[in-house]
């Protein structure tokens, strides 16, 4: 009898333990976030820019002037404050910003927004402290022309030394211009490489950079000639035509443009044929 009772006791214990295990092992449910997190990255010149933010939705509501009140500090998204990181110093709408990570707050207005760069990156978005402001500057909102349902931050008009950070929601777009000092950092490096004994000098790239950024055109002309000696490609000869035109050598520019067109026809690149035609027309 004692053996039978012990068996029944063990069976009950196993049943209870099994039930408990089944309850604790239930799959964990994960629901979609109301304002999902997003991280965007952009390389501008030699600068890395990263923006981490949460994206609230319009959801049938009036946004600006209601969900996001005018003339009050906004975390520029949802949940935590938006975090923006620059690997080098930049300018935002002409205002100097040192390299580093910051919280991006805004104060929306009907005709003007205040952009706030703040040190409080580890705080909740609602824990804004004005004492931690690095700088403030203004930006002008515009009508986007269509309705954006989900708050969006994106990069546009990216060039070697600038880009636009666009804040978009509802029918509003707020552009913030980013400028990086590419010339002062890259020109010394170019000069060092081009003055070295390296056998693989970036002649075309160096000439193109100097032409595009208003640097020494005589050096650019020498470098593009060296690039052509290595490879007479239509796009390299076209750069030679552009450099000569800017140097005031119209005859040389026209001759180079005609040669570039001949090479472009061989390469079946009609775009460069038109570009050369346009250049020649502008010089006559």
C-alpha positions as CSV (number, residue, x, y, z in Angstrom):
1,X,0.0,0.0,0.0
2,X,2.8,2.4,0.9
3,X,4.4,1.6,-2.5
4,X,1.2,2.3,-4.3
5,X,0.7,5.6,-2.4
6,X,4.2,6.7,-3.2
7,X,3.6,6.0,-6.9
8,X,0.4,8.0,-6.9
9,X,2.1,10.9,-5.1
10,X,4.9,11.0,-7.7
11,X,2.4,10.8,-10.6
12,X,0.5,13.8,-9.2
13,X,3.7,15.7,-8.7
14,X,4.8,15.1,-12.3
15,X,1.4,16.2,-13.5
16,X,1.5,19.4,-11.6
17,X,5.1,20.1,-12.6
18,X,4.3,19.4,-16.3
19,X,1.4,21.8,-16.2
20,X,3.6,24.5,-14.6
21,X,6.3,24.0,-17.2
22,X,3.7,24.2,-20.0
23,X,2.5,27.5,-18.6
24,X,5.9,29.1,-18.3
25,X,7.0,27.8,-21.7
26,X,4.3,29.6,-23.5
27,X,5.6,31.6,-26.5
28,X,6.3,35.3,-25.9
29,X,4.0,37.6,-27.8
30,X,5.4,40.6,-29.6
31,X,3.1,43.3,-30.9
32,X,4.0,46.0,-33.5
33,X,5.3,49.2,-32.0
34,X,2.8,52.2,-32.4
35,X,5.8,54.3,-33.4
36,X,8.4,52.0,-34.9
37,X,12.1,52.8,-34.5
38,X,14.2,53.7,-37.5
39,X,17.9,54.5,-38.2
40,X,19.1,56.2,-41.3
41,X,22.8,56.7,-42.3
42,X,24.3,58.9,-45.0
43,X,27.9,59.5,-46.1
44,X,28.4,63.2,-47.1
45,X,31.9,63.8,-48.4
46,X,34.1,62.1,-45.8
47,X,31.5,62.6,-43.0
48,X,29.2,59.9,-41.6
49,X,25.8,61.1,-40.4
50,X,23.4,58.8,-38.5
51,X,19.9,59.6,-37.3
52,X,18.0,57.3,-34.9
53,X,14.3,58.2,-34.3
54,X,10.8,56.7,-33.8
55,X,8.1,57.3,-36.4
56,X,4.6,58.2,-35.2
57,X,1.7,57.9,-37.6
58,X,-0.9,60.5,-38.5
59,X,-3.8,58.0,-38.0
60,X,-6.5,60.4,-39.2
61,X,-5.4,63.1,-36.8
62,X,-4.4,66.7,-37.4
63,X,-0.7,66.8,-36.6
64,X,0.8,70.3,-36.5
65,X,-1.1,72.6,-34.2
66,X,-2.8,69.7,-32.5
67,X,-0.9,66.4,-31.9
68,X,2.3,68.4,-32.2
69,X,1.5,71.9,-30.7
70,X,3.0,75.0,-32.2
71,X,5.6,76.9,-30.2
72,X,6.4,74.0,-27.9
73,X,9.4,71.8,-27.7
74,X,8.9,68.5,-29.7
75,X,11.1,65.4,-29.4
76,X,11.0,65.3,-33.3
77,X,9.4,61.9,-33.4
78,X,8.1,59.6,-30.6
79,X,9.4,57.7,-27.6
80,X,13.0,58.9,-26.9
81,X,14.4,62.0,-28.4
82,X,15.8,61.8,-31.9
83,X,19.5,61.1,-31.9
84,X,21.8,62.6,-34.5
85,X,25.5,61.8,-34.9
86,X,28.2,63.5,-37.0
87,X,31.6,61.9,-37.4
88,X,33.2,65.3,-38.2
89,X,32.3,68.9,-37.5
90,X,29.4,70.2,-39.8
91,X,27.3,73.3,-40.4
92,X,23.5,73.0,-40.0
93,X,21.8,75.9,-41.8
94,X,25.1,77.8,-41.5
95,X,25.5,77.1,-37.7
96,X,28.7,75.3,-36.6
97,X,28.2,71.9,-34.9
98,X,31.1,70.0,-33.4
99,X,31.5,66.3,-34.2
100,X,29.5,64.1,-31.8
101,X,26.1,62.7,-30.9
102,X,23.2,65.0,-30.0
103,X,19.5,65.0,-29.3
104,X,17.5,66.7,-32.0
105,X,14.6,68.7,-30.7
106,X,12.4,71.1,-32.6
107,X,9.9,73.9,-31.8
108,X,7.4,73.9,-34.7
109,X,5.8,77.1,-35.8
110,X,3.4,78.0,-38.5
111,X,5.9,80.1,-40.4
112,X,9.2,79.2,-38.8
113,X,10.7,76.2,-36.9
114,X,13.4,76.4,-34.3
115,X,15.9,73.5,-34.5
116,X,17.5,72.6,-31.2
117,X,20.8,70.6,-30.9
118,X,20.9,69.3,-27.3
119,X,23.3,67.2,-25.3
120,X,20.6,65.1,-23.6
121,X,20.9,62.0,-25.7
122,X,20.3,59.5,-22.8
123,X,17.0,61.1,-21.7
124,X,13.5,60.3,-22.6
125,X,12.2,62.6,-25.3
126,X,9.9,64.4,-22.7
127,X,12.8,65.1,-20.4
128,X,14.2,68.1,-22.4
129,X,16.5,70.4,-20.5
130,X,17.2,73.8,-22.1
131,X,20.4,74.1,-20.1
132,X,21.9,71.2,-22.3
133,X,21.3,73.1,-25.5
134,X,24.3,73.3,-27.8
135,X,22.8,75.6,-30.4
136,X,19.5,76.8,-31.7
137,X,18.8,78.0,-35.3
138,X,15.8,78.4,-37.5
139,X,14.4,76.5,-40.5
140,X,11.5,77.4,-42.8
141,X,8.7,74.9,-43.3
142,X,7.0,74.4,-46.7
143,X,4.0,72.7,-48.1
144,X,5.1,69.3,-49.4
145,X,2.2,69.0,-51.8
146,X,1.0,65.6,-50.6
147,X,0.2,63.9,-47.3
148,X,2.8,61.9,-45.5
149,X,1.1,59.5,-43.1
150,X,4.2,58.5,-41.1
151,X,6.8,61.0,-39.7
152,X,9.8,60.7,-41.9
153,X,13.4,61.9,-41.8
154,X,15.4,61.5,-45.0
155,X,18.4,62.9,-46.9
156,X,18.2,64.6,-50.2
157,X,20.4,66.7,-52.6
158,X,23.5,64.8,-51.5
159,X,26.7,66.3,-52.9
160,X,30.4,66.0,-52.1
161,X,30.1,68.6,-49.4
162,X,26.5,69.1,-48.5
163,X,23.1,67.5,-48.2
164,X,19.6,68.3,-47.0
165,X,18.0,66.6,-44.0
166,X,14.2,66.7,-44.6
167,X,11.7,66.4,-41.8
168,X,8.4,65.3,-43.3
169,X,5.0,64.7,-41.9
170,X,1.4,65.5,-42.8
171,X,1.8,68.0,-45.7
172,X,4.8,69.8,-44.2
173,X,8.5,69.5,-45.1
174,X,11.2,71.2,-43.1
175,X,14.6,71.2,-44.8
176,X,17.9,71.5,-42.9
177,X,21.1,72.0,-44.9
178,X,24.2,70.1,-43.8
179,X,27.6,71.4,-45.0
180,X,30.9,69.6,-44.4
181,X,34.4,71.1,-44.9
182,X,35.6,68.5,-47.4
183,X,38.2,70.8,-49.2
184,X,40.3,71.6,-46.2
185,X,40.6,67.9,-45.2
186,X,41.0,66.3,-48.6
187,X,43.2,68.8,-50.5
188,X,46.3,68.3,-48.2
189,X,45.9,64.5,-48.7
190,X,45.6,65.0,-52.5
191,X,48.7,67.2,-52.6
192,X,50.7,64.6,-50.6
193,X,49.8,61.7,-52.8
194,X,50.3,63.6,-56.1
195,X,53.7,64.8,-55.0
196,X,54.8,61.3,-54.0
197,X,56.6,58.6,-56.0
198,X,53.5,56.5,-56.2
199,X,53.0,54.8,-59.6
200,X,49.2,54.6,-59.2
201,X,48.2,58.2,-58.7
202,X,44.5,59.1,-59.0
203,X,45.1,61.6,-61.8
204,X,41.5,61.8,-63.0
205,X,39.9,61.8,-59.6
206,X,42.3,64.6,-58.4
207,X,41.7,66.7,-61.5
208,X,37.9,66.3,-61.2
209,X,38.0,67.3,-57.5
210,X,40.1,70.4,-58.1
211,X,37.8,71.4,-61.0
212,X,34.6,70.8,-59.1
213,X,35.8,72.6,-55.9
214,X,37.5,75.7,-57.4
215,X,41.1,74.6,-56.7
216,X,44.3,75.1,-58.8
217,X,43.2,74.6,-62.4
218,X,46.7,74.4,-63.7
219,X,47.4,71.4,-61.5
220,X,44.0,69.9,-62.6
221,X,45.0,70.4,-66.3
222,X,48.3,68.6,-65.7
223,X,46.7,65.8,-63.9
224,X,43.9,65.3,-66.5
225,X,46.6,65.1,-69.3
226,X,48.4,62.4,-67.3
227,X,45.1,60.6,-66.9
228,X,44.5,60.7,-70.7
229,X,48.0,59.3,-71.3
230,X,47.0,56.3,-69.1
231,X,43.6,55.9,-70.8
232,X,41.9,58.2,-73.4
233,X,38.4,57.7,-72.3
234,X,35.6,60.1,-73.4
235,X,34.7,61.2,-69.9
236,X,38.3,62.0,-69.1
237,X,38.7,64.1,-72.3
238,X,35.5,65.8,-71.5
239,X,36.9,66.9,-68.1
240,X,39.9,68.3,-70.0
241,X,37.6,70.3,-72.2
242,X,35.8,71.7,-69.1
243,X,39.1,72.6,-67.4
244,X,40.4,74.4,-70.5
245,X,37.2,76.3,-70.9
246,X,37.4,77.5,-67.3
247,X,41.0,78.5,-67.9
248,X,39.9,80.6,-70.9
249,X,41.5,78.4,-73.6
250,X,38.4,78.2,-75.9
251,X,40.2,76.7,-78.9
252,X,41.8,74.0,-76.7
253,X,38.4,73.3,-75.0
254,X,36.6,73.0,-78.3
255,X,39.2,70.6,-79.7
256,X,39.1,68.5,-76.5
257,X,35.3,68.4,-76.7
258,X,35.3,67.3,-80.3
259,X,37.7,64.5,-79.4
260,X,35.5,63.5,-76.4
261,X,32.5,63.3,-78.8
262,X,34.4,61.0,-81.1
263,X,35.3,58.7,-78.3
264,X,31.7,58.9,-76.9
265,X,30.3,57.7,-80.2
266,X,32.7,54.8,-80.1
267,X,31.6,54.0,-76.6
268,X,27.9,54.5,-77.5
269,X,27.5,57.1,-74.8
270,X,25.1,59.6,-76.4
271,X,24.8,61.6,-73.2
272,X,28.4,62.7,-73.4
273,X,27.9,63.6,-77.1
274,X,25.2,66.1,-76.1
275,X,27.3,67.4,-73.2
276,X,30.1,68.1,-75.6
277,X,27.8,69.7,-78.1
278,X,26.5,72.0,-75.3
279,X,30.0,72.9,-74.2
280,X,31.1,73.8,-77.7
281,X,27.9,75.9,-78.2
282,X,28.6,77.8,-75.0
283,X,32.1,78.7,-76.2
284,X,31.2,80.0,-79.6
